[in-house]
């Protein structure tokens, strides 16, 4: 079976960037998390296996991502694409109903299966009483295998991303098919850039992150409102800043 585009990208992360930084997170209060290519791939693999085994994910499943800009959000997008899901960003009133909602606020009353995501790096559970039926991602995901065997792949015309309200000309805007998505994952060529990605525009961050990883580079991701100082930029060897 031919490896999918996201599978090829992840293969490069775990082989060519196994021990070098691939994703560096700066959260509120100065929290810094560094994931090597292998560790990032492990998180995506565990989440992919969680999706398939716990949530019965298969090509076509509609997954609404109700998370802020965060390193775990990028893990979830890559896992959803690796398992053939359609990622919905924004209101389901605009994009249609979701089968699964992944959220940091499980009290939101979302329809369908709800997965609660604790955003703290070391949290082993959500840390609060969850509504009945809500799945605790942090409590479950670590038990899943850190390698993933790809199964059925989505058709080229299946939506990979539905970003409600997006009207600009970026490649990850509006509804994007898996066929259109594939070009973003082409590896090789270019410089191994270290990209600083900040702000709240997740489609723009996703596009920039994929390009950086495809070049063999890394992403320095910051929470909304967090602006690294010059010392941080120098220590992380940032070569490019994501422009809105």
C-alpha positions as CSV (number, residue, x, y, z in Angstrom):
1,X,0.0,0.0,0.0
2,X,1.3,3.5,-0.9
3,X,2.0,5.6,2.1
4,X,-0.2,8.7,2.5
5,X,1.3,12.2,2.2
6,X,1.0,12.8,5.9
7,X,2.5,9.4,6.6
8,X,5.5,10.2,4.4
9,X,6.0,13.5,6.3
10,X,5.9,11.7,9.6
11,X,8.3,9.1,8.3
12,X,10.8,11.8,7.6
13,X,10.3,13.3,11.1
14,X,11.0,10.0,12.9
15,X,14.0,9.0,10.7
16,X,15.8,12.2,9.5
17,X,14.9,14.3,12.6
18,X,14.6,11.6,15.2
19,X,16.6,13.4,17.8
20,X,16.5,17.0,16.6
21,X,13.8,19.4,17.6
22,X,10.7,19.4,15.4
23,X,8.2,21.3,17.5
24,X,9.0,23.7,20.4
25,X,6.1,25.1,22.4
26,X,6.1,28.3,24.5
27,X,3.0,28.6,26.6
28,X,1.7,31.2,29.0
29,X,4.0,31.7,31.9
30,X,7.1,30.7,30.0
31,X,6.3,27.0,29.7
32,X,8.6,25.4,27.1
33,X,8.1,22.0,25.6
34,X,10.4,20.4,23.0
35,X,9.4,17.5,20.9
36,X,12.0,15.8,18.7
37,X,10.8,14.4,15.3
38,X,10.5,10.9,16.8
39,X,8.6,12.1,19.9
40,X,6.2,14.1,17.7
41,X,5.6,11.1,15.5
42,X,5.0,9.0,18.6
43,X,2.4,11.4,19.9
44,X,0.7,11.4,16.5
45,X,0.8,7.6,16.3
46,X,-0.7,7.2,19.7
47,X,-3.5,9.7,18.9
48,X,-4.1,8.0,15.6
49,X,-4.4,4.6,17.3
50,X,-6.7,6.2,19.9
51,X,-8.9,7.6,17.1
52,X,-9.2,4.2,15.4
53,X,-9.5,1.9,18.4
54,X,-11.5,4.2,20.8
55,X,-13.5,6.3,18.4
56,X,-13.8,4.0,15.4
57,X,-12.2,6.6,13.1
58,X,-12.2,5.8,9.4
59,X,-12.0,7.9,6.2
60,X,-14.9,10.3,6.2
61,X,-15.4,10.7,10.0
62,X,-16.1,14.4,10.8
63,X,-14.0,15.6,13.7
64,X,-14.5,19.1,15.1
65,X,-11.4,20.6,16.7
66,X,-12.4,23.0,19.4
67,X,-8.9,23.7,20.8
68,X,-6.7,26.8,21.0
69,X,-3.4,27.1,19.2
70,X,-1.3,24.5,21.1
71,X,1.2,21.8,20.3
72,X,-1.5,19.2,21.1
73,X,-3.7,20.8,18.5
74,X,-1.1,20.2,15.8
75,X,-0.8,16.5,17.0
76,X,-4.6,16.1,16.7
77,X,-4.7,17.5,13.1
78,X,-1.9,15.3,11.9
79,X,-3.5,12.2,13.6
80,X,-6.9,13.1,12.0
81,X,-5.3,13.4,8.6
82,X,-3.3,10.2,9.1
83,X,-6.6,8.3,9.8
84,X,-8.6,10.0,6.9
85,X,-10.9,12.2,9.0
86,X,-12.3,15.5,8.0
87,X,-11.1,18.2,10.4
88,X,-13.7,20.9,11.1
89,X,-12.5,24.3,12.5
90,X,-15.1,26.7,13.7
91,X,-18.8,26.4,14.3
92,X,-20.6,23.2,13.1
93,X,-23.5,25.5,12.2
94,X,-21.5,26.6,9.3
95,X,-19.7,23.4,8.4
96,X,-22.4,20.8,9.2
97,X,-22.6,18.3,12.1
98,X,-19.6,16.5,13.6
99,X,-19.2,12.9,14.6
100,X,-16.6,13.7,17.2
101,X,-15.8,16.9,19.0
102,X,-12.3,17.4,20.6
103,X,-12.3,20.2,23.1
104,X,-10.6,21.7,26.1
105,X,-14.0,22.7,27.4
106,X,-16.1,19.5,27.7
107,X,-18.9,21.3,29.4
108,X,-19.8,22.9,26.1
109,X,-22.6,20.4,25.4
110,X,-21.4,19.4,22.0
111,X,-23.3,16.7,20.2
112,X,-21.9,13.3,19.3
113,X,-18.8,11.8,20.9
114,X,-16.9,14.3,23.0
115,X,-13.2,14.0,23.8
116,X,-11.7,16.2,26.6
117,X,-8.1,17.3,26.1
118,X,-6.1,18.5,29.1
119,X,-3.6,21.1,27.8
120,X,-1.0,20.8,30.5
121,X,2.1,18.9,29.4
122,X,2.3,16.6,32.4
123,X,-1.4,16.1,33.1
124,X,-2.3,12.4,33.2
125,X,-6.1,13.1,33.3
126,X,-8.4,16.0,32.6
127,X,-8.4,16.9,36.3
128,X,-12.1,17.6,36.7
129,X,-15.3,15.7,36.9
130,X,-16.3,15.1,33.3
131,X,-19.9,14.9,32.0
132,X,-21.1,11.3,31.5
133,X,-19.9,9.8,28.3
134,X,-17.0,12.2,27.7
135,X,-13.7,10.5,26.8
136,X,-10.6,11.7,28.7
137,X,-7.8,11.9,26.1
138,X,-4.9,12.4,28.6
139,X,-6.0,9.4,30.7
140,X,-6.3,7.1,27.6
141,X,-3.8,8.1,25.0
142,X,-0.6,6.9,26.7
143,X,-1.8,3.3,26.7
144,X,-1.8,3.2,22.9
145,X,1.0,2.0,20.6
146,X,3.6,4.6,19.5
147,X,3.7,3.3,16.0
148,X,0.8,3.4,13.6
149,X,0.0,1.1,10.7
150,X,-2.0,3.0,8.0
151,X,-5.3,1.4,6.9
152,X,-7.8,2.6,4.3
153,X,-7.0,6.0,2.8
154,X,-9.5,8.7,1.9
155,X,-10.5,9.4,-1.7
156,X,-8.8,12.4,-3.2
157,X,-12.1,14.3,-3.3
158,X,-12.9,13.8,0.4
159,X,-12.6,17.0,2.5
160,X,-9.5,17.0,4.7
161,X,-10.3,20.4,6.3
162,X,-13.4,22.5,6.6
163,X,-12.4,25.9,8.1
164,X,-15.7,27.8,8.7
165,X,-15.6,31.4,7.8
166,X,-12.3,31.3,6.0
167,X,-12.4,33.6,2.9
168,X,-8.7,34.4,2.1
169,X,-6.6,33.0,-0.6
170,X,-4.4,30.7,1.5
171,X,-4.2,27.0,0.5
172,X,-5.7,25.9,3.8
173,X,-8.8,28.0,3.6
174,X,-12.5,27.0,3.3
175,X,-12.9,23.4,2.3
176,X,-9.7,21.6,1.3
177,X,-9.8,18.1,-0.2
178,X,-7.2,15.3,0.5
179,X,-6.1,15.7,-3.2
180,X,-5.4,19.4,-2.6
181,X,-3.8,18.7,0.7
182,X,-1.2,16.3,-0.7
183,X,0.8,19.0,-2.3
184,X,1.5,20.6,1.0
185,X,3.3,17.5,2.3
186,X,5.9,17.2,-0.5
187,X,9.3,16.7,1.1
188,X,12.7,17.6,0.0
189,X,14.2,20.9,-1.3
190,X,14.4,24.2,0.3
191,X,16.2,25.2,3.5
192,X,15.6,23.6,6.9
193,X,14.0,26.7,8.3
194,X,13.0,27.2,12.0
195,X,9.6,28.9,11.8
196,X,8.2,31.0,14.5
197,X,4.4,30.6,14.5
198,X,2.3,32.7,16.7
199,X,-1.2,34.1,16.8
200,X,-4.7,32.5,16.5
201,X,-5.0,31.6,12.8
202,X,-4.7,27.8,13.0
203,X,-5.0,27.2,9.2
204,X,-2.1,29.6,8.6
205,X,-0.1,27.9,11.3
206,X,-0.8,24.4,9.9
207,X,0.3,25.5,6.5
208,X,3.5,27.0,7.7
209,X,4.3,24.0,10.0
210,X,3.9,21.5,7.3
211,X,6.2,23.5,5.0
212,X,8.8,23.7,7.7
213,X,8.7,20.0,8.5
214,X,8.8,19.1,4.8
215,X,12.1,21.1,4.5
216,X,13.6,19.2,7.5
217,X,13.1,22.2,9.8
218,X,11.4,22.9,13.0
219,X,8.5,25.0,14.3
220,X,8.6,27.3,17.4
221,X,4.9,27.6,18.3
222,X,3.7,30.1,20.9
223,X,0.4,30.5,22.6
224,X,-1.8,33.5,21.6
225,X,-0.5,36.6,23.2
226,X,3.0,35.1,23.9
227,X,5.8,37.0,22.1
228,X,9.3,35.5,22.5
229,X,12.0,38.0,23.2
230,X,15.2,38.3,21.2
231,X,17.1,36.0,23.5
232,X,14.6,33.2,22.9
233,X,14.6,33.8,19.1
234,X,18.4,33.5,19.1
235,X,18.5,30.4,21.3
236,X,16.0,28.6,19.1
237,X,17.8,29.8,16.0
238,X,14.6,31.1,14.4
239,X,15.1,31.9,10.7
240,X,11.6,32.8,9.6
241,X,8.6,34.4,11.2
242,X,5.1,33.4,10.1
243,X,3.4,36.4,8.6
244,X,-0.4,36.8,8.7
